[in-house]
């Protein structure tokens, strides 16, 4: 007799952590080096989108690699230093707010990842990209992994590097434009940020004027509209 399935919630949520299985399979297929690619900053109203590409050392993978969004600020900063100190190669690239406005956030994100990959000091044979799309124009084979930063340690490492670098850039913007609080919200559409925009207007070459709140000329928009660029 079949056992009845309980509809009670699990006592503990099972959280999957990234591993090195995609990279190990690629190595067995003769595709090495393998680079992980990810970006940070698709959703904010201000600042660049920043991408990173990382080729990890299989014999020296930092412990604790994970999707950067699931790590604290201190964890990201510590892992950032470990990645830079242990990886075979790390590269970063960014597309400015003006570049985003001149195309769109998806194209800008993919181009930033392509530039980061091309900037690596070693030539990868395979690139693993977080998301649904492989950046066009890669000099090697590419594969897109949905939620890749939660599945591949190489992509997770890239997500950490990209996030830390972008946060540092936005903190620098905050020191130059202290009325906006960029060092606190990193350019996202918080109430403080919206109020600063309404009071002082957008910052030239820093705010993404193609995004919804600016396109709508200051009209009220929903949170879903504000973060629509994340999809």
Secondary structure, 3 states (H helix, E strand, C coil): CCCCCCCCCCCCCCCCCCECHHHHHHHHCCCCCEEEEEEECCCCCECCEEEEEEECCCCCCCCCCCCHHHCCHHHHHHHHHHHHHHCCEEEEEEECHHHHHHCCHHHHHHHHHHHHHHCCCCCCCEEEEECCCCCCCCCCEEEEECCHHHCEHHHHHHHHHHHHHHHHHHHHHHHHCCCCCHHHHCCCCCHHHHHHHHHHCCCCCCECCCCHHHHCCCCCCCHHHHCHHHC
